[in-house]
């Protein structure tokens, strides 16, 4: 949702204050991507199957996505050169696709949330029992 809001701000205004908010939203999105994907992967495969290669694969896929986005965005901008403002609508489309990916994720049971937090199953049960 933050990515969609950021894209709408980028397309609709050139005022400084909304652009600062957009920059802050982009920073929050960027800082959350790696820890969230690592936690989801850890929760899905477990501690025994989560190796350094999984973390490297997550980072590699993220970098590939950034590279492909730059190529696609640059190609579209080159193709519609005189009116390149329309290229920024792609950010809204990407945000919408990311939101769709969140909705089609597997059910809660597919990810062990205690393992994803870095806790053992016993530590997680003890944590909720004492609350």
Secondary structure, 3 states (H helix, E strand, C coil): CHHHHHHHHHHHCCCHHHHHHHHHHHHHHHHHHHHHHHHHHHHHHCCCCCCHHHHHHHHHHHHHHHHHHHHHHHHHHHHCHHHHHHHHHHHHHHHHHHHHHHHCCCCHHHCCHHHHCCCCHHHHHHHHHCC
